[in-house]
Amino acid sequence: MSNSVFFLTPDFDWSIHKRETAASSGYLLYLPKSTLDYPTFKNLHITQVRIFKSTDEIPKINLSPGIEIRVKSILEMLDELISTNLAHKDEAILSLLNTFFVYCDGKCNIRTFISDNNQKAALVYKFKQRIDKYYSEHHEVSGYAQQLHVSDKYLNECVKDVLGTNAKSLIDEKLVMTARYELKFTDKPIKQVSYDLGFSSPDYFSYYLKKHSKLSPSQIRKS
């Protein structure tokens, strides 16, 4: 699938098979821990909790059409750079990887390897799973804290410790990114988008987007 990025945990030995009758293409990147620890990536919100520690499914990121084209260009440039002996090649590769991770939607944290018995990391992973599923139903931290049987304060503390941000920002990020995608790449009326995302009115939806993205729904649609 040309618009998808899959992350395979290094905890398993993987074997990738291509059917002879199926037409497909893509890239397979192996990223050693030394690369993921590079200071260039230290401020990314992409979290290890999501990428490398999923046990029930292979974590997948779906790219919007515009981002898909950009990511393909980045991978083509990486492929070209790796086979050359240009000066400053390593710096260029790291820069492209950084851009690639940014485009992957801020859903994982590559900075540290989190042990399996880290209860806070496990809770944050479950929280992020629920955001992906219930973002249109629950806009506040309390709704997720209740599902996870913890207090708002403790959930916020765990997110802060693991990801360096607060729990509400993860919910807002999901809502804003979904809203931007729906406005830019579908023909749904703004009113329908607002109700589909669980907002009480189009006016509040507009206020929310302006607050978090500095742009109104109509401005995002035209951008």
C-alpha positions as CSV (number, residue, x, y, z in Angstrom):
1,M,0.0,0.0,0.0
2,S,1.7,3.1,-1.2
3,N,0.3,5.4,1.4
4,S,1.3,3.3,4.4
5,V,4.4,3.1,6.7
6,F,4.8,0.0,8.8
7,F,7.2,-0.3,11.8
8,L,8.6,-3.7,12.6
9,T,9.9,-4.3,16.1
10,P,13.5,-5.6,16.3
11,D,12.3,-8.0,19.0
12,F,11.5,-10.5,16.3
13,D,13.2,-12.0,13.3
14,W,11.2,-10.9,10.3
15,S,10.8,-12.6,6.9
16,I,9.1,-10.6,4.2
17,H,7.6,-12.5,1.3
18,K,6.4,-11.1,-2.0
19,R,3.9,-13.1,-4.1
20,E,5.1,-13.6,-7.6
21,T,1.8,-12.6,-9.0
22,A,1.5,-9.4,-7.0
23,A,2.9,-6.1,-8.3
24,S,4.4,-4.1,-5.4
25,S,7.2,-1.8,-4.5
26,G,8.6,0.0,-1.5
27,Y,11.5,0.5,0.8
28,L,12.8,-1.4,3.8
29,L,14.9,0.6,6.3
30,Y,16.9,-0.8,9.1
31,L,17.6,1.7,11.8
32,P,20.1,0.7,14.5
33,K,19.8,2.1,18.0
34,S,22.8,4.3,17.5
35,T,20.9,6.2,14.8
36,L,17.7,6.5,16.9
37,D,19.7,7.9,19.8
38,Y,21.2,10.7,17.6
39,P,20.6,14.2,19.1
40,T,18.8,15.3,15.9
41,F,15.8,13.3,17.0
42,K,15.7,14.3,20.6
43,N,12.7,16.7,20.3
44,L,10.5,14.5,18.2
45,H,7.1,13.4,19.5
46,I,7.4,10.1,17.6
47,T,7.3,7.6,20.5
48,Q,8.8,4.2,21.0
49,V,5.7,3.3,22.9
50,R,3.7,3.1,19.7
51,I,6.3,2.1,17.1
52,F,8.2,-0.7,18.6
53,K,6.1,-2.1,21.5
54,S,2.9,-3.2,19.8
55,T,2.3,-6.9,20.5
56,D,-1.2,-7.3,18.9
57,E,-0.6,-5.7,15.5
58,I,2.2,-4.2,13.4
59,P,2.0,-0.5,13.9
60,K,1.0,1.3,10.7
61,I,0.8,5.0,9.8
62,N,-1.5,6.0,7.0
63,L,-0.2,9.0,5.0
64,S,-2.5,11.6,3.4
65,P,-2.0,11.9,-0.4
66,G,0.1,15.0,-0.2
67,I,2.4,13.6,2.5
68,E,2.6,10.3,0.7
69,I,4.3,12.1,-2.3
70,R,6.7,13.9,0.0
71,V,7.7,10.7,1.9
72,K,8.3,8.9,-1.4
73,S,10.6,11.7,-2.4
74,I,12.5,11.5,0.9
75,L,12.9,7.7,0.5
76,E,14.2,8.1,-3.0
77,M,16.8,10.6,-1.9
78,L,17.8,8.4,1.0
79,D,18.2,5.5,-1.4
80,E,20.4,7.6,-3.7
81,L,22.5,9.1,-0.8
82,I,23.3,5.7,0.7
83,S,24.9,4.5,-2.5
84,T,27.2,7.6,-2.9
85,N,30.4,8.8,-1.3
86,L,29.4,12.5,-1.1
87,A,30.9,14.7,1.5
88,H,28.6,15.2,4.5
89,K,26.5,12.2,3.4
90,D,25.7,11.1,7.0
91,E,24.5,14.6,8.0
92,A,22.2,14.6,4.9
93,I,20.8,11.2,5.7
94,L,20.0,12.1,9.3
95,S,18.3,15.3,8.1
96,L,16.1,13.3,5.7
97,L,15.3,10.7,8.4
98,N,14.3,13.5,10.7
99,T,11.9,14.9,8.1
100,F,10.6,11.4,7.5
101,F,9.8,10.9,11.2
102,V,8.1,14.3,11.4
103,Y,5.8,13.3,8.5
104,C,5.0,10.1,10.2
105,D,2.5,12.0,12.2
106,G,4.0,12.2,15.7
107,K,2.7,8.9,16.9
108,C,5.8,7.3,18.4
109,N,8.9,8.1,20.5
110,I,12.2,6.9,19.2
111,R,14.4,8.4,21.9
112,T,14.6,5.6,24.4
113,F,14.0,1.9,24.6
114,I,11.3,1.3,27.2
115,S,11.3,-1.9,29.1
116,D,8.3,-4.2,29.0
117,N,7.7,-3.9,32.7
118,N,7.4,-0.1,32.6
119,Q,3.9,0.4,33.8
120,K,3.7,4.0,32.9
121,A,4.8,3.4,29.3
122,A,2.2,0.6,29.1
123,L,-0.5,2.9,30.3
124,V,0.5,5.6,27.8
125,Y,0.4,3.1,25.0
126,K,-3.2,2.1,26.0
127,F,-4.1,5.8,26.2
128,K,-2.9,6.4,22.7
129,Q,-4.7,3.4,21.4
130,R,-7.9,4.7,22.9
131,I,-7.4,8.2,21.4
132,D,-7.1,6.6,18.0
133,K,-10.4,4.8,18.6
134,Y,-12.5,7.3,20.5
135,Y,-11.1,10.8,19.6
136,S,-14.5,11.8,18.2
137,E,-16.3,10.7,21.4
138,H,-13.9,11.9,24.1
139,H,-12.2,15.3,23.8
140,E,-11.1,15.5,27.4
141,V,-8.6,13.5,29.5
142,S,-11.2,12.5,32.0
143,G,-13.0,10.3,29.5
144,Y,-9.9,8.2,28.8
145,A,-8.8,8.2,32.5
146,Q,-12.2,6.7,33.4
147,Q,-11.8,4.0,30.7
148,L,-8.3,3.2,32.0
149,H,-9.4,3.2,35.7
150,V,-6.9,5.9,36.7
151,S,-7.2,9.5,37.8
152,D,-6.7,12.4,35.4
153,K,-3.7,13.5,37.4
154,Y,-2.0,10.1,37.2
155,L,-2.6,9.7,33.5
156,N,-1.2,13.2,32.9
157,E,1.8,12.4,35.0
158,C,2.5,9.2,33.0
159,V,2.3,11.0,29.7
160,K,4.6,13.7,30.9
161,D,7.2,11.2,32.2
162,V,7.1,9.1,29.0
163,L,6.6,11.6,26.2
164,G,7.5,15.0,27.8
165,T,4.1,16.5,27.0
166,N,0.6,16.5,28.6
167,A,-2.3,14.1,28.0
168,K,-4.6,16.8,26.5
169,S,-2.1,17.7,23.8
170,L,-2.2,14.1,22.4
171,I,-6.0,14.4,22.1
172,D,-5.8,17.8,20.5
173,E,-3.1,16.6,18.1
174,K,-5.2,13.7,16.9
175,L,-8.3,16.0,16.5
176,V,-6.4,18.7,14.6
177,M,-4.6,16.3,12.3
178,T,-7.9,14.4,11.5
179,A,-9.7,17.7,10.9
180,R,-7.0,18.9,8.6
181,Y,-7.1,15.7,6.6
182,E,-10.9,15.7,6.3
183,L,-10.9,19.4,5.2
184,K,-8.1,19.1,2.7
185,F,-8.7,15.7,1.2
186,T,-12.5,15.1,1.3
187,D,-15.5,17.1,0.0
188,K,-17.4,16.8,3.3
189,P,-19.1,20.1,4.3
190,I,-17.4,21.8,7.2
191,K,-20.5,21.3,9.3
192,Q,-20.4,17.5,8.7
193,V,-16.7,17.4,9.6
194,S,-17.3,19.2,12.8
195,Y,-20.1,16.8,13.9
196,D,-18.2,13.7,12.7
197,L,-15.4,14.8,15.0
198,G,-17.7,15.2,18.0
199,F,-17.9,19.0,18.2
200,S,-21.1,20.5,19.5
201,S,-21.4,23.1,16.7
202,P,-19.5,24.3,13.6
203,D,-18.8,27.6,15.4
204,Y,-17.0,25.8,18.3
205,F,-15.2,23.6,15.8
206,S,-13.9,26.8,14.0
207,Y,-12.9,28.3,17.4
208,Y,-11.0,25.1,18.3
209,L,-9.1,24.9,15.0
210,K,-8.1,28.6,15.2
211,K,-6.9,28.1,18.7
212,H,-4.7,25.1,17.9
213,S,-3.7,25.8,14.3
214,K,-4.2,29.5,13.8
215,L,-6.4,28.8,10.8
216,S,-10.2,28.5,10.4
217,P,-11.7,25.4,8.7
218,S,-12.2,27.3,5.4
219,Q,-8.6,28.6,5.5
220,I,-7.3,25.0,6.0
221,R,-9.5,23.8,3.1
222,K,-8.0,26.4,0.8
223,S,-4.4,26.0,1.9
